[in-house]
Amino acid sequence: MKKLLILTLGMMGLSTAAQEVMTPELLWKLGRVTPIGISKDKKNIVYKVSTPSLEENKSNAKFYTIPVNGGAAVEVADTKDLATDKNLSPDARFLLSHKEVKVEKILGKDLYPELKKADAQVYNGLDYRHWDTWRDGTFNHVFYAEANGNDKSIPVDIMKGESYDSPQKPFGGDEDYIWSPDSKSIIYVCKKKAGTEYAISTNTDLYEYNLETKVTKNLTEQNLGYDTHPLYSPTGNLSWLQMKRDGYEADKNDIIVRFKGMDMNLTANWDGTVDSFKWSEDGKKVYFLAAVDGTKQLFEVNFPGLTKIAVTVRQITNGDFDVTEIVGFTEGKVILMRNDMNHASEIYSYEFKKKAWKQLTNVNTEVYSKLALSKTERRYVTTTDGKKMLVWVILPPNFDKTKKYPTLLYCQGGPQSALTQYYSFRWNFQTMAAQGYIVVAPNRRGMPGHGVKWNEDISKDWGGQVMDDYLSAIDDVAKEPYVDKTRLGAVGASYGGYSVFYLAGIHNNRFKTFISHCGVFNLQSMYGTTEEVFFNNFDHGGAYWEKDNADAQKAYSQFNPINKVNNWNTPILIIQGGKDYRVPIGQGQEAFQAAQLKGIKSRFVLFPEENHWVLKPQNALVWQREFFKWLNETL
């Protein structure tokens, strides 16, 4: 009898352990996997694991290798000689790098050396600040130096004296420059525009610097939109990603190959947009990642050269998960990064012939094995204009359809960002569902993965059909008996924050609470303070003062949330980063002031040192706690 009791208690303990759920604190203990590459001998994968430390308020990294066929991970002290270094020239003579170089005098103490304590900044054009940094006269420049040179070896600045950035700020890295196969030239990405011209354009180009002549040539001068991600094929053909229209950052992204003097668009006839790509080892195919039907998958397109063979795009992987990076190829397999709404990214192999997946790293597997996971369901909703719209519905762990649950409408940012099976460490659906909320996440107008037209339909129509899409999604799901219709909330960031502000003025009492993070509140003041003016010019049709511009006038009047504030009557939490120059601090301040003066329950959470995102571990945990505290108070 005693043994039976112990056994029963033990089983109860296992059952209880299995019922643990994701929490904000646990979320910020997960390891984050970043692949470095496949080892030179093709036997191992080299990768990094970054783990946030709340105590130190930063992330700490360790490096590992793991066999390409699976096995035990081995920690390594240094990865320098393990994986192929793309920055080493093919002839192994030179090494590429980049660093900031002081080019312009902008600071008061630079202009007037005798006034060393001055903190003035003097600008003669726009682009005086970008993302979260004020311009100080320094620019990213590409350098090359002898690979085995001693301390006397002087790196060569291939952009000497230029007031332009390569890599591109704020997010560009060494993917913005490569060697030519013969080691005689360097290809780099740059937007060679300055000041106001820079702020209103997306026209980056590929430039070729010749090491012998020191001459730089623009390789993509005829294209007016983005030219990015240069990559040579194994057979020596330059390829890159290209958008056609200047000023449209979410244009269709295509794979271009320069072959025998001709530019071939491999994805021109495919109704989608490319995220990233990598050549097959034989140079006959290009593998790429793209959003499709609420996920991100691996595709391939053949490269026929000048033969009459048709160019054909084919989807390789399929499932309710996201493939987020192509690491490389080995032994009939491709090494990929993969995640879903319940699991952070890990490294997988995918065998082409068998169509078989194998998880190689298990950085967070033990954590997830102890959790009751949320369930994600596809739901297709008919929109007000008769279209079929995918809506992700995320159900709480241990979901009981006989109960009623508070439900959140999630409004995605971008506005043209894919809403897929991604795993965010802030807008984490698993964590939201684990706190007892159903999450409704519609693939509303403006998202890639449903055709180019669907993706573009949001431009110049921010407050139009897309708002109907949101309401169609929440109204449809709210018909279910397990949704508590008296406890609906709407949450979102960036354009999603704009959506919350706009819905607050038109929702007709559907929602009981709102949360807006770094949301656009006043389109006019946004136009006057944001740094990437091209975005507003394209998405709203122009400037607010253009009285003869019908698109602009409609955007700044009909689609401006400030013009709906008189209808606000619902509690709202407003979150803002102090160093957010994309959606500047005044947007959150204006919204909070309006809510307070109207007597609406509201709260303003400011992160003075964060940008459009929240990156520091302790701040991130404050964000999570304030988010759920507000929902507990108001929903």
Secondary structure, DSSP 8 states (H G I E B T S, - for coil): -HHHHHHHHHHHHHHHHHTB---HHHHTTS-EEEEEEEBTTSSEEEEEEEEEETTTTEEEEEEEEEETT----EEES--TTTB--TTB-TTSSEEEEEEEEE-S--BHHHHSTT-TT---B--SSS-SEETTEE--SEEEEEEEEETT--TT---EETTTT----SS-TTT--GGGEEE-TTSSEEEEEE----HHHHHT----EEEEEETTT--EEES-TT--S-EEEEEE-TTS-EEEEE--STT-TTS--EEEEEETTEEEETTTTSSS-EEEEEE-TTSSEEEEEEEETTEEEEEEEE--TTSS----EEE---SSSEEEEEEEEETTEEEEEEEETTEEEEEEEEETTTTEEEE---SSHHHHHTB---EEEEEEEE-TTS-EEEEEEEE-TT--TTS-EEEEEEE--TTT---SS---SSS-HHHHHHTT-EEEEE--TT-TTS-HHHHHTTTT-TTTHHHHHHHHHHHHHTTSTTEEEEEEEEEEETHHHHHHHHHTTTSTT--SEEEEES----HHHHHHH-S-HHHHHHHHSS-TT-TT-HHHHHHHHTT-GGGGGGG--S-EEEEEETT-SSS-HHHHHHHHHHHHHTT--EEEEEETT--SS--SHHHHHHHHHHHHHHHHHH-
